[in-house]
Amino acid sequence: MDTNQKRTQQPKTPSYKYSFRLNEEQNIRFNELLCKAGLEHNRSRFIVKRIFEEEFVVIKRDPSKVQFVARLNDFYFQFQKLGNNCAPVKAI
């Protein structure tokens, strides 16, 4: 495999940087939007998505639903075990 081929397929990194300032009210609103979007850890990606109107999905996790899904998965796996044990044997 040619090593030059690997180097040409690297993704382009952003090379332009912009800076702006917010007053106290704008900063509070900005932080609220970050929290709602779940992108507190990546401010620059949030800003780019907002500027270019890219869609981003806010996923809210409900702890009770997570527990319910875990129990449902466990129940499903128990049925799967029963099905594997009771599978009919094919006669040759």
C-alpha positions in Angstrom: 0.0 0.0 0.0 1.4 3.4 -0.9 2.0 5.7 2.1 1.5 8.8 -0.1 -2.1 7.7 -0.7 -2.9 7.8 3.0 -1.5 11.3 3.5 -3.7 12.8 0.7 -6.9 11.5 2.3 -6.6 13.4 5.6 -9.6 15.7 6.5 -9.1 19.4 6.1 -8.7 21.2 9.4 -10.3 24.6 10.0 -7.8 27.4 9.4 -9.9 30.6 10.1 -10.5 31.9 13.6 -13.0 34.5 14.7 -13.4 36.2 18.0 -16.4 38.0 19.6 -17.5 39.4 22.9 -20.7 39.0 24.9 -22.2 41.2 27.6 -23.5 39.6 30.8 -27.1 38.9 29.5 -25.9 37.5 26.2 -23.4 35.2 28.1 -26.1 33.9 30.3 -28.4 33.2 27.3 -25.5 31.6 25.4 -24.7 29.3 28.3 -28.4 28.3 28.6 -28.4 27.4 24.9 -25.3 25.4 25.3 -26.8 23.4 28.2 -30.0 22.8 26.3 -28.1 21.5 23.3 -25.9 19.4 25.4 -22.7 20.8 23.8 -21.1 22.5 26.9 -17.9 20.7 26.1 -17.7 21.9 22.5 -18.6 25.6 22.2 -17.1 26.1 18.7 -19.1 23.2 17.2 -22.3 24.7 18.7 -21.5 28.2 17.3 -20.8 26.8 13.8 -24.0 24.8 13.8 -26.0 27.8 14.9 -24.5 30.1 12.3 -24.9 27.8 9.4 -28.3 26.5 10.6 -27.2 22.9 10.8 -29.6 20.7 12.6 -28.5 19.4 16.0 -30.5 17.1 18.2 -31.0 17.6 21.9 -31.2 14.3 23.7 -32.7 14.4 27.2 -32.1 11.3 29.3 -34.7 10.3 31.9 -33.1 8.0 34.5 -36.4 6.0 35.0 -36.5 5.3 31.3 -32.9 4.1 31.3 -33.7 1.6 34.1 -36.9 0.5 32.3 -35.0 -0.2 29.1 -32.3 -2.1 31.0 -34.9 -4.3 32.7 -36.7 -4.8 29.4 -33.4 -5.9 27.7 -32.8 -8.3 30.5 -36.3 -9.8 30.1 -35.8 -10.1 26.4 -32.5 -11.9 26.9 -34.2 -14.4 29.2 -36.8 -15.2 26.5 -33.9 -15.6 24.0 -32.2 -18.1 26.3 -35.4 -20.1 26.6 -35.8 -20.0 22.8 -32.3 -21.2 22.3 -32.8 -24.1 24.7 -36.1 -25.2 23.3 -35.2 -24.9 19.6 -36.4 -27.9 17.6 -33.7 -30.4 16.4 -33.7 -31.1 12.7 -33.8 -34.7 11.7 -31.4 -35.7 9.0 
